[in-house]
Amino acid sequence: MSNKVVLITGGSSGIGKSIGIFLTAKGYTVYGTTRDKAKYPNFNHFNLVNLDVRNTETINEAVSYVIEQEGRLDVLVNNAGVGITGPIEETPNQEIINAFDVNLNGPIHVMKAVLPQMRKQKNGLIINITSIAGYMGLPYRGIYSASKGALELVVEAMRMEVKDFGVHITTVAPGDFATNIASGRYHAPLLDSSPYKKPYGNTLNVMNEHVDSGNDPIQVAEMVFKIMNTKKPKVHYRVGAFMQKFSLFLKKILPDKTYEKLLLNHYKL
């Protein structure tokens, strides 16, 4: 059992909800966030508070509320994210901006909001949920890959900046898991007039199959729990199917064009 206080962004569904339920069962005091908790009147798995990672006012209000209620904040799980697919040429600029606001800028804002309290405590842990897709430029998921990959690099920098404060920062990169992310992601329209219609359509089918047959998100929760009980967390963790993690190893050892060919074959392009 533990009396540690955990804040999980994007905690009302998917991976975030799984993490919250798992940690609550382990005895942690969990606060999950959602953009509108009024949509979840019967949510009773753990505490739920309003927070939109694109809005710093709501971030500061949520963090202040948790600290006011509990007197401390030990762990932040930066989980809120948005999927986005489409040919980069045909993806609306506003959707690109939104993806980076949610997947990159949002986690940065939340980390900035919790750091003063963690520094005051001289102890804290921040776990950022990224994606295996953030380690490679995937066709028709380039914006998503870039936003998650950028967060990986931000964490590498921030770890070194906060090391003297007793605060640890790390990332967990999941592969494909059976959640509702596919239904919630932004899809650039599959236009009949588009020169990308056929390859983009094929890629969408492959991506959706992967999510539908994905692993149980409880595996991510178990990894988060493991990290929370590690004295010196590593810089990066990955969790998912063997081949998805193995693809990262292949990217390190294969020539760029050879790896690119593997991706083209995988997505039937």
N, C-alpha and C positions, 0 to 999 in steps of 0.2 A: 504494500500500500504506500501511497505517497500523498503529501499535501501540496505538491507543486501545482502551480497555476499555469494553465496552457491556453493560449489564444490561437485559434485556427481560422484563417480567412477562407471564405468559400466553404463553410462548414455545414450547409444545409442539405447537401446532396453529394453523390459520387465519392471520390477519394477522401475529401474533407470530412464528410459524414462518417465514413468508415473509420477514419483515424480517431474522430471524436468519441465514437461509441467504444472503440477498443480501449482508449486511454481512460475513459470514464470507468470501465469495468476493472481497470487496473488500480483505481483509487485516486486518479488525478482529478483536480477541479478544472473542468473544461468549459471554455467559452468559444462558441463558434460564431462566425459572422455570415450575414447575408445582406443583400441590398435592401430587402423589404421583408422583415420578419412577420408582417401581417399576412403574408401568403402562406405561413406555416402555423396556423392557430393551434394545431394539435401536436406540434413538435415538442417532445418531452424527453429526448435522449440525453440532452445536456443543455446548458444555458445558450441562448441565441440572442445576439445583439446586431443592430443595424450597422453596416459599414460598407461603403463603396470605395474600392481601392483607387478609383479615379478622382475621389473627392477628399482632399486632405482634412477638411473640417470634420467629416464623418469619421475619418481615421482617428483623429485626435480625441474626438468625443468618446469613441468606443474604447480606446486605450485608457483614457482617464477614468472611464466608468469601471473597467475591470480593476484598475489599481485602487480606486475608491472602495470597491466592494471587498477586495481581498488583501489590500495592503502590499501586494507584490505582483510581479509578473515574471515567471521563470522561463517559459518556453513560448516562442512564436513559431507557428508552422505557417509559412507563407504559401498557401495552396491555391488561392483564387486565380483562375486563369480562363482564357477564352481560346477556342480553336478557330482557325481560319484557313480556308482552302481556296485555290483558284490560280489561274495564270496571273503572274504578277502584273503583266501588262494590262489585264482586264479587271484587276481588283481596285475598287474605288479608294481614293486617297483617304477618305474619312475612316474606312474600315481598317486600313493599314495603321493609321494613327491610333485608333481605338485598341487594336491588338497590342501595340507597344505600350499604351497607357495601362492596360490591364496586366499584361504579362511581364513587363519590365519596370515601368515607372511606378506602378502600384506597389509591388513588393519593396521597392526602394523607399517609398514614402512610409510604408508601415514599419520597415526596419528603423528608419530615422525617428519614428514616433516612440518606439519601445526602448531604444538605446539609452536615453537618459535614466530611465528607471533601472535598467539592468546594470548600468554603470554605477548608479547609487548603491545597488545591492552588491556590487563587485562580483556578480555572477549572472549568467544568462546563456540561453541557447537559442539560436535562430536556425530553423531548417527550411530551406527554400525548395519547393517542389518544382522541378524543371521538367525535362523530357529527354529521352534518348534521341528524339528528333532534333534536339538542340546541339548535337554533336556532328551534324551533317546537313548539307543543303538538300532537302528532299523536294522532288518535282511536285509542283502545285501545292506545296506546303512551305514554300520558301520564307514567307513572312513569319509563320509560326516558328519555324526552325531558328530564324534570326532572333526573334524576341526571347526565346528560351535560351539560346546560346549566349546572348548578351548578358542574361542574368547569371549564367555560370561564371562569366568573366568578372562581373561586378562583385560576386561573392569572393572570388580569389583575391581581389583587391581589398575588400572590406575586412576579411579575416586578418590581414596583416595590420590594418589600421586600428582594430579594436583589441588586439591580442593582449595588451597591457591592462585591460579593464576587467579581465575575468569572463569575457564574453566570447563564446564560440559560434561561428557561422559556418554552415555547410549546405550542400545541395543533395537532393535525392531525385534522380532522373528515372521516372517510370517508363516502361515500354507501353504496349497496348493493354489496357485493362477494360473490363466489362462495366462501363459507366455510361452516363447519359451525355458525354461530351460530344458525340457525333451529332446528336439531335440539336445540341446547343451551339455548335460552331457556325461561323459565318461561311456560307458557300457562295462564291462568285457564281452568278447564273450560268448554266450550261446553255449557251446560245447556239441556235441552229446556224447562224451566220459566222460563228467564231472559227478561226483556223485551228483552235485548240480543242474543238468539240470532241473528237474521238479520243485523243490521248488523255484529256482531262476526265472524260467520262469513265474511261478504263481505270484511271488512278483512283477516282472516287469510289468505285466498286471495291477495289482492293483494300483501301483504307477502312471502309465501313465493315468489310468482312473481318479485318483484324480486330476492330473494337468489339464487334459482336461475339467473337470467339476468344476475347482477351481473358487474362487471368483474373482471379478474384482480387479486388482492391484491398482486401484485408492484408495482402502481402506488403503493401506500402505501409499500412499501419504498423505491422510487425517490424518493419525496418525503422520507422520513426521511433518506436519504443526502444529498439536496440540502440539507436544513436543517443537517445535520452539517457541511457544507462552506460554510456561510454565516456570515460574521463577526458580523452583527447580525440574528438571526432576527426575523421579524415576530411579532406577538402571536398571530395565528391563521392557519392554512392550511386549505384545503379540497381534497379530492381525490375525484373520482367522475365520473359521467356529467354531460354538459353541463346537462341539464334539472334535475338535482338541485341543482347549484350555482346555476343560474339562478333556482331557486325562492327562494333566499336574497335575491337581488336584488329579486325581485317582492315579497317580504315587506317590504322596506324602502320601496318606492315606492307600494304599493297600500294603500287603506284596509283596516282590519282585517277588516271584514265581507266585503269583496270577496275578500280572500285566504282567509278561512274558507270561502267558497263554492267556491273552486277546490279546496281540500282535500276538501270534501264530495263534489264531483263526481269527484275522483280516486279516492277510496275507495268510490265508489258508495253513498253514504249519503243 
